Amino acid sequence: MLRRRFLSGSVAGPLCYRVALGGSIYPKEWFQAGIIPAPAGSAAWPAHREALIAWRRDARRRLKYDGSLYGKPEFAWVQSSFACCFLMMCDEMFHDHREGRYEVDRWVDEGIREFGGYDSVVLWHAYPRIGLDQRNQFDFYRDMPGGLAGLRKVAEAFQARGVRVYIDYNPWDTGTRREPLSDMDTIAAVVEAIGADGVFLDTMNRGGPEFRAKLDAVRRGVVLESENTLPLENVHDHHMSWAQGFEDSGAPGVLRNKWFERRHMQHQIRRWNHDHTGELQAAWMNGSGMMVWENVFGSWVGWSPRDRSILRSMLPIQRRYSALFAGEGWTPLVPTGMPDVHAGLWEGDGLRLWTLVNRSQEPREGMALRVSGGGGIRCFDLIRGREVEAGALTASIRPRGIAAFLAASGTLGGDFERFLSEQAMLDARADFRAESPTREALLRAPAPGRFRGSVPAEMAEVRGATYEMVVEYRIRETGFYTGREYIPDHGYRLPSGRAMSRLGRVARTVTLKRYAIDLTPVTNAQFKDFLARSAYRPKHPENFLKHWREGAVPPGMEEHPVVWVDLDDARAYAAWAGKRLPTEEEWQYAAQGPDGLRYPWGNEIRPGVMNNGETGGLTPVKAFPAGRSPFGCYDMCGNAWEWTESERSDGRTRFAMIRGGSYFQAKGSSWYMDGGPQPCNFAAKFLLMWPGLDRCSTIGFRCAADLEG
């Protein structure tokens, strides 16, 4: 028996393994890690490839692997689904909140222009908004514009453009309203209603066997894609998985699941990176895909021109030769004649395709590969879009860039010349500036106030002041005012929840003019009077005053704060009343007073001074007189969150800051939005989309007015 010992170096540290031909022994990391690292020196590559081949054979034998599901015609689309877009449905480029319509064609066209087009999209819906009230993750889909029927039209519009559609499943959502059916059955029902092509398994490394059966029963060809590293045992019925945060070796490693099952599609993703060349190179060298994600839950992490250019050049090649990248003719780590340049080879149907990456920050030029020109072989530089002479293939690769060569002895296809021409145009357009674009969240100008000479009834006077305003917020992926406060390091791990338990602080000096603020939140009775005396009817009535019955306030709730109103509903009431909404600065100062109290009544939590949820619902606005602020304002902690005039937009994400907390708190996961009563200086960033979703059972408002002098 021939035994060999090798030492493989990787960025994660040395990895020792032994290969005993006829009875192989492998490191457990090969079964557990997302990527199998490569040896540092090219002398070890032949033996490394030999070990990979033996490992794959033995792993498939050990698992009694059956890949027949990949061969079903309804899943044929998987092997060419290279570019997946993570789409926040509240993104202003996707949903026009002014017109109340989805902009599918606009989104697809922008994707083609900037990234080379998408093969699939994840319709992301609930997080980071979920948990503010009892609505569960499925309710968020139902409350999207047009409901599930509207989303079906969205899916059909994407599919008509060749883009597959995924819905999202959040297994951690256990502290909101429960469905009458199981999560699995509800997911299947949503998939059927929307006509979705896949389910993204948020925070999961796999779904249970019942997933596959339930999906197959409602729609053929629906894939499961896990976020966390998919175990080998589940590759057979999970056609896709994320390659999230994988640490590659100096020489390109091999994606374990892709090596194990060549038809499996993985999407490289490091959502907080401003440099995506590592992910792009891993995808290129593994014949696998990329996740495009710039609007990260309200934080803007834009792709650089360089990374966009690389992806635009990659995708047409991957799609055209998807059968090669899903086939058995894969040879990783083929030697090249250039320092810091690595290559892989893909063979089949008379074609040989080499994918190359430049690991250096400097350009590389020179002889890359040597290919014999015998037998009528023609060679092409697929990135530059031109034919080259066989023999010594010369490459010119930009810093951190890629290259591709094709050697063909057979037919190239009738559209091959057009394909080459389009590649040449993409290359001519390439922009290798590495700076990521930024966006500035601008504050919407508040409505002009109407000055009053005296303080109106049921309002408190607040004299002008200059004070140091310190705002606390939960450190979450949404960021805060700029959307850039929270970019975690590469070692960040959300499942622990520890990172999202920390508070951030923003301080600034604020000067306030004399103003008045309502002593209480606006009540149901007051809002009823507004509707009776005005002609106000919202343009989009979905979920407007959802808790009322046939236009009437429920008995006993007349003095409860009005909820199920959005920011524009609140503005309309304020304008009718000759008032306006308070700014964040005004709201906070009225709540904490000149001494900067932590809570309206003092610096410590006390029983009996607020609605913290004991009754399970809202309470009358004057139910807790002992909890009034220094200016006499009621209900500024607990009961219901309150809108403030704080709307901002960076052109992609609209948001407002809500204040005060509420009686409701979703429990069981750190992913939920903040709930329960909150300190005076605490603000929660609320992503805005459209009225039907923005109206909540836990958000009300109070008004302010300008005073002369």
URZI-V991939 format. One record per helix or strand. SS is the DSSP state (H for helix, E for strand). FROM is the first residue (numbers start at 0). TO is the last residue. If there is no record, write none. Layout:
[[SS/FROM/TO] [SS/FROM/TO]]
This chain:
[[E/2/7] [E/14/19] [E/24/24] [H/27/31] [E/34/35] [H/41/61] [H/67/70] [H/72/79] [E/82/87] [E/94/95] [E/100/101] [H/103/114] [E/119/123] [H/136/141] [H/146/159] [E/163/169] [H/182/193] [E/197/201] [H/208/217] [E/222/225] [H/231/233] [E/239/243] [E/253/254] [H/255/259] [E/264/268] [H/276/285] [E/288/291] [E/294/295] [E/298/299] [E/303/303] [H/304/319] [H/321/324] [E/329/333] [E/340/347] [E/350/357] [E/363/370] [H/373/375] [E/377/380] [E/385/387] [E/390/396] [E/401/407] [H/415/428] [E/435/435] [E/441/442] [E/451/451] [E/458/461] [E/464/473] [H/493/495] [H/498/500] [E/502/511] [E/514/517] [E/522/522] [H/523/532] [E/548/548] [E/551/551] [E/559/560] [H/566/575] [E/579/580] [H/583/591] [E/598/598] [E/601/601] [E/619/619] [H/624/626] [E/640/642] [E/647/648] [E/653/658] [E/660/660] [E/676/676] [E/681/687] [H/690/693] [E/698/699] [E/702/706]]
